[in-house]
Amino acid sequence: MKAVTKSSMLRIYISSTDKDGHQPLFESIVFKAREAGISGATAIRGALGFGASSVIHSYKFWEVAEKVPMVVEIIDSDDKIDAFYENISPMLEDMRYGCLVIRERVDILLNKKGKKIN
């Protein structure tokens, strides 16, 4: 087995309807991560979930604008994750509704770079 890289994953639980100005919050977070030089970020749309309010939110194929859970995962070194969180935490703390942010230690087993397509 190759050497394992110790890193951190920042996981942000929000809603598909949360906004940063006029932009969806999950998009704003991913774009800010790219601007900050973070190694990678992924926004994942949930099919079903609930948060602190205990209200169930689910995806129904006939409702395009349905409120569903979103998870944004961001992976990089501990220092870069800490700096990025400090940068976006005011935006998250000012949200009208709730969110949950966790940080986990992760071991990167493979980080194969792909070819950039123009």
C-alpha positions in Angstrom: 0.0 0.0 0.0 1.2 3.5 -0.9 1.7 6.2 1.7 -1.4 7.6 3.2 -2.0 11.3 3.3 -3.6 12.6 6.5 -6.2 15.3 5.7 -9.5 16.7 6.8 -13.0 16.7 5.3 -15.3 19.6 6.1 -19.0 18.5 5.7 -21.7 21.1 5.6 -25.4 20.1 5.9 -27.7 22.7 4.4 -30.9 22.9 2.3 -31.3 23.2 -1.4 -33.3 26.4 -0.9 -30.6 28.2 1.3 -29.2 31.3 -0.5 -26.1 33.4 -0.5 -27.6 36.6 -2.0 -29.4 35.4 -5.1 -27.1 32.3 -5.6 -27.8 28.9 -4.1 -25.6 28.5 -0.9 -24.2 25.2 -2.0 -23.0 26.7 -5.3 -21.5 29.7 -3.5 -19.6 27.4 -1.1 -18.1 25.3 -3.9 -17.1 28.3 -5.9 -15.5 29.9 -2.8 -13.6 26.6 -2.2 -12.2 26.7 -5.7 -11.2 30.4 -5.4 -9.4 29.4 -2.1 -7.4 26.8 -3.8 -9.0 23.9 -2.0 -8.2 20.4 -3.5 -11.8 19.4 -4.0 -15.4 20.1 -3.2 -18.6 18.2 -4.0 -22.3 19.2 -3.5 -24.6 16.3 -3.0 -28.4 16.5 -3.2 -30.2 14.3 -0.7 -33.4 12.4 -1.5 -34.8 12.5 2.0 -33.8 14.0 5.4 -34.5 16.1 8.4 -32.6 18.4 10.7 -33.0 20.1 14.0 -36.6 21.0 13.2 -37.5 17.3 12.7 -39.4 18.3 9.5 -39.0 15.7 6.8 -37.9 17.1 3.4 -38.0 14.8 0.4 -37.5 14.8 -3.3 -40.7 14.4 -5.4 -40.0 14.1 -9.1 -43.0 16.3 -10.1 -41.9 19.2 -7.9 -38.8 20.9 -9.5 -38.2 23.4 -6.7 -38.6 21.0 -3.8 -36.7 21.7 -0.6 -34.2 18.8 -0.1 -31.1 18.3 2.0 -27.8 19.3 0.6 -24.3 18.2 1.8 -21.2 20.0 0.7 -18.0 18.0 1.2 -14.6 19.7 1.0 -11.3 17.9 1.4 -7.8 19.3 1.9 -5.0 19.7 4.5 -6.0 20.6 8.1 -4.6 24.1 7.7 -6.5 24.8 4.4 -9.7 23.4 5.8 -9.4 25.6 9.0 -8.6 28.7 7.0 -11.5 28.1 4.6 -14.0 27.5 7.4 -12.9 30.7 9.1 -13.6 32.5 5.8 -17.1 31.1 5.3 -18.3 30.7 8.9 -19.8 34.3 9.0 -21.9 33.4 6.0 -23.1 30.2 7.6 -23.8 31.8 11.0 -25.9 34.6 9.4 -28.2 32.0 7.6 -31.9 32.4 8.4 -32.3 28.7 8.9 -30.1 26.1 10.5 -27.1 24.2 9.3 -24.6 21.7 10.6 -20.9 21.7 10.0 -18.6 18.9 10.9 -14.9 18.2 10.4 -13.5 14.7 10.1 -10.0 13.4 9.8 -9.6 11.4 6.6 -6.9 9.3 5.1 -6.5 9.9 1.4 -5.5 6.6 -0.3 -5.4 7.9 -3.8 -5.5 11.3 -5.3 -4.9 10.8 -9.0 -4.8 14.0 -11.0 -6.8 14.0 -14.2 -6.1 15.9 -17.4 -7.6 19.4 -17.6 -10.0 19.8 -20.5 -10.4 23.2 -22.0 
